[in-house]
């Protein structure tokens, strides 16, 4: 089940509401990534406290471990990982693409699907649109992604040609139809999204949109960005593609990005975002704040009594109810000592920042002040910490 209500618009920016089988999601929304059935280093309770409404699971990795027998016994991923709100799962296509490395030799793509060796135990595996739909039906995710081929920006140092991008995009379209047919055959009660491909070529993106819309998916994603292309190329495709998707259906930009990317994406008509950046950067001591980015490993934080961000109300900055937060000096110390609490607190902060960023975007759209808010956001981020 999926219902999408478009509540307000300001230019291309959209304020909406998604109703799914496990609850309601206010959009625009950032979705924390939980690859192995967990958002790394963050308790589900912490995600609830910061206001996360929907999280991701990874079809490929969960197929590998713990496997479908275990997940089937739990009735899907929600009970297995203790998350009762909506969930989206990717199709496994991006992970299979990444197995190919720079030379593409780690997997073999055919019309039927992709053959590759399991990175866990070396078993020979075959992932097809049908198998992806079967896995995601077991996972019982609220939003299921079609199986697609992620078109690389370049292979072996050579930028993908328009003809190569076209062949890849057309294969994804055929896989989209097969995904839709298998999803229906399985009687999956959730929602299936199509994925727009076409590399860095606008006319291929337009052809992909036209064909996917004809298949009438409940929602659509823009894939094949943030795969090694220059930032200006990614921004060009982000500005070009979302507005060409149906206005009455949700639009998802896959795997993007920085706070600035998210705000720009909203301005281009995107409703949903995900990215590993908040947690991955946190584990490397890179923190996002209202006033720019902070590198907690820098020696200048050794005696700094301030929190990460004095405007932030997350557990790391403000503490639990009735208690105080933690200083930059303390997080610097944890990082220097390799204590696991350091990346845990940093992950909580970064995710809270992203979730709250989208909360502020929604509030601005509710009152028709998105552009004014956006100008202040840019000024604050440029101020520096």
N, C-alpha and C positions, 0 to 999 in steps of 0.2 A: 504494500500500500504506500502511495505517496500522494500528498496534496501540496501544491505550492500556491501560496497567496502572495501576490505582488501588492505591497501596502503603499509604498511611496516611491517616487523617482525624483532625481535631481540631475539633469543632464543624462548621461548614460548610467549614473550610479543608481542602485536599486536597494530598497529596503523590503525584505520579504519574510515569509514564515513557511517553514517546511514541516509538514505533519507526516510522521513515519510510524511504523508499527511499535517502536519502543519509545515514542515521545515526540515532542515538538522542538524544533531547532529554529532559532531566530537568525536571520541572515542580513548582512554578510557575516560569515562565520569562519573562524580558524579552527581546524581540526587537528589536535595533537596526534602524532604518529606512534602507534604501538606495534612494532614489527612482529615480535614474538608473543603477542598476547599480553603485552605490558608496555606502557609508556615508560621508557627506561629510567629507573631510579625514582619513580613517582607513584605513591599510593593512589588507588582509585578515589579514596576519600579526599585527598588533596586536590585531585582534578575536579571533584564535585564542589569543593569549597571555593576554588577559583572561578567556577562558573562554566566549565567546559560542558558542552551540550552533546557533542558527538566526537568520537575518536575513530582512528583507523586501525585495521588489522591487516596483516600481510598474508595473502593466500598462499604464495609460494613457500614461505618459511614455515607456516603452520601445517602445510601439507607434509613437509619434511619432518617436522617435530612440533607437536607430539604425535601427529598423524590423525587420520580421519576416524579411526576406531575409538580413540580417546575422546575426540571432540563430539562424535555422534552420541557417545554415552552421556555426555553432559547436555545434550540438546542444543549444542552450538557454542559459540564463543562467549556469549554474554555470561552465562552461569560459570563457565570454566574460569574466566578471569575476574569475575565479580563486578561486572559493569552492567547496570540496568538501563542505561540511556542508549540512544541510537548509536549505530556503528556502521562504518563504511569499510568494505574490503576491496583492495585492488585485485587485478586479474591474474597477477603473476607475470605479465608480459614484460614489465620493466626489469624485473629480476633476471628473467631469462636473457633479455638484451644485455644486461650487465655481465652475465657469465661469458659473453663472447669476447670480452677484453678489447683491446685496440685492433686486433686482427680478425675478430669475428669467428675464431676457430673453436671456441668453447661450446658452440651449439650449432645444430644444423636445422635450418628453416626450410620447410616444404609447404605445399598447399595445405596439407592436412594439419600441420602443427609444428612443434619444435622438439627435436631430440637433443638430449644433453645428459651429462653425468651428474648425479647428485653431488653437491658440494659437501654433504654430510658423510656419505659412505661409498660414493663412487658408483652406485646403482645406475643402470641405464634407464632413463625416464623419457616419457613422451607426453608433453602437455599440449592439449588441443582446446579449441573453444568449448567443446562439450565437456571435457574434463574440468576445465576452469569453472564452468557453471555448476558442475556436480560438487566440486569442493566448496564453492561459495554457498551452495544450498545447505550443505552440512554445517557450515559456519553460521548460517541464519543471520547474516548481516542485513541491516535495513536497506543499504544501498550496495548493489553488486555492480562491478565494472565489467564491461565486455572484454574478451581476450583480444589483444591488439599487438601489432608489432611496433615497437618504439623506434621511430626513424632516427638514426644517429646523425649528428651534425657533421661528423667526419669519421672515416675509417682509414687506418694506417696513414694518417696525416693528410688524406685527401678529402676535401669537403664534398659532401653528398651532392650529386648532380640532381637536376630537376627530374630527369627520367628515373633515376634510382628512387627518389622520393615519391614519385608517382606510383611506381610498382609497389613500394612498401605501403603507401596509403590505400591503394586498391585492394591489396591483400587484407589489410585491416578491415576494409568495408565488407569483404566476403566473410571474414571471421565475425564481423558484427552481426550479419544476418544469421550465421550459424549459432552464435551466442544467444540471440533472441529466440530462435526456434527451440534450442535445448532448454533455455530458461522456462519457456512456456510448457514444454513437454514435462518438465519436472514439477510443474505446478507451484513454483516458488512464489510465496505470497508477498515478497518484498519488491523492490524497484530496481530495474536494470538501466544503467546509463551507457550511452554510446560515447566513443572517444574520437574527437576530431584529430586527424593527423595531416601530414602534408609538408613536414619540414619547415623550411624558412621561405616557402613559396606561397604567396597570397592566393593565387588562382587555384592551387592544389587544396589549400585550406577551404576555399569556397566550394570546390567540388565535393570535398569530404562532408562539409556541412549540409549541402543539398541532398546527398545520398543518405546521410544519417537521419535527417529530418523526415525523409520519405519512409524510413523504417519506423518512425513514430515512437522513439524512446521516451520514457517519463522524464529524463533529464540528460544533460550532455556535459562532457568534459573536454577541455582543451589539453591534449597530451603532446609529448614530443618537444617540450620546452625545458630549459634548464638542463640540457643534456650536453653541455660543453660549448654552446654557441656564445659569441660575445653578448654582453648585456644589452647593447642597443638592438641586436637582432631579436632577442627575447621580448623586449619592450615593443618592438614593431609588430610582432605577431600578436602580442597581448592587446595592443590597441586595435588591431584589425579584426580579430576573429569573434570575441564574445558577442558583440552587438549584432552579428549575423545569425545568431542562434535564436530560437523562438522566445519571444518575450514572456510567455506564460509558463516557462519551464526553467528549473534551476540550472545554473551555469557554474562549472567547477574548473578551476585552473590548477592542474596537477603539479605538485612539487615545487611551488614558489611561495615564499622566498624571504627576502629581508622585510623589515617593517615598511620601508619605502615602496617595495614591490607590491605589498598587500594594499596599501592605500592607493597606489596607481592602478592596481587591478580593479578595485572598487570603482574608481572613476571611469574605467573602461567597461563596466557592466558585469563584473564577476561577482558571484554570490558566495562561493565556497573556495577555501584554500587549505592546503596542507603543506608541511615541510618539516624535515628533520632538523632544520637549522637551530631552533631554540634549544633542543636538548643536546645536539651534537656540539654546538658552540659552548654550551654550559660546561660540558665535560672537559673543554679545553680552556676554561677560564675566561671566556668571552661573554660578557653580559650586556643585555639591551636595556636601555633606560629611556625615559622621556627626553633626556637631554643628550642623547648620543650614546655611543658604545663605550664600554668600560673593560679594560684588560686587567683582571684581578691579580694576575701574576706580576704585574709591574711593581717594582720596589717602592714606588711612591705611596702604595696603599698599606705599607707595613705597619704604620701607626695611625691610620685614618679611622677615627671613631664614627664616621658617618655610615648610615646604611647604604646599600647599593643605590637606592633611589629614594629620596626623602618624600616623594609624592606617592610611592607605591605602598599598597596595603597587603602585600603577600606575606606569607609566614616568614620568609627570609628577611624582609625589610621591616615589617611591623610586628611580627610575632603573633602567637595565638592570642585569643581574647584574654585580656588581663595581663599579658606579658609583653616583653620587649622583643625586638628583632635582633639581628646580628650585624656587627660592624664589618666594614670593608677589611679592616685589619684581621678580624677573625677568619673571614673567608680566604684572605691571602695566606694566613697561617695554615688553614686546612689544606689548601692547594699545595703549599710547599711540603707538607708532611704526607701527602698522598692519602689523606683521610677520606673515606667514602662519603661522609656527610657534606663535604665541600661541593662535589658535583650534584648531589641531591638537592641542596639548597639552591644552587645556581640554576638547576633545571626547573625547580618550582618557580623561581623568580622569572626566568625567561618565558615560560609558558603562561604565567599570570600576565606578564606584559603583553604577549600576543593576544590572549583571550580578552584582556581589558581594552586593548587597542580596537578590536572589533566592536566591543560594547560601546565605546565612545563614538565610533563611526555610525553605529545604528542610532544612537541618541541624536547625533547631528542630523542624520537623514530624517528622523522623525519630525524635526522642527524646521526642515528646509535650510539648514546651515552647514551642509557638508563642505562646500568650497571655503567658507570662512574657517571652519575647523581645520581643513587641510592646510591652509596657509599658516595657521598657528602651529600645527604639527611640524611642518617644515622648519619654521623658525626655532621651535624648541629643540628639535634634533640637531640643528646646526649650531646651537649654543655651546654644546660640549659639556662634558662632566669635569 
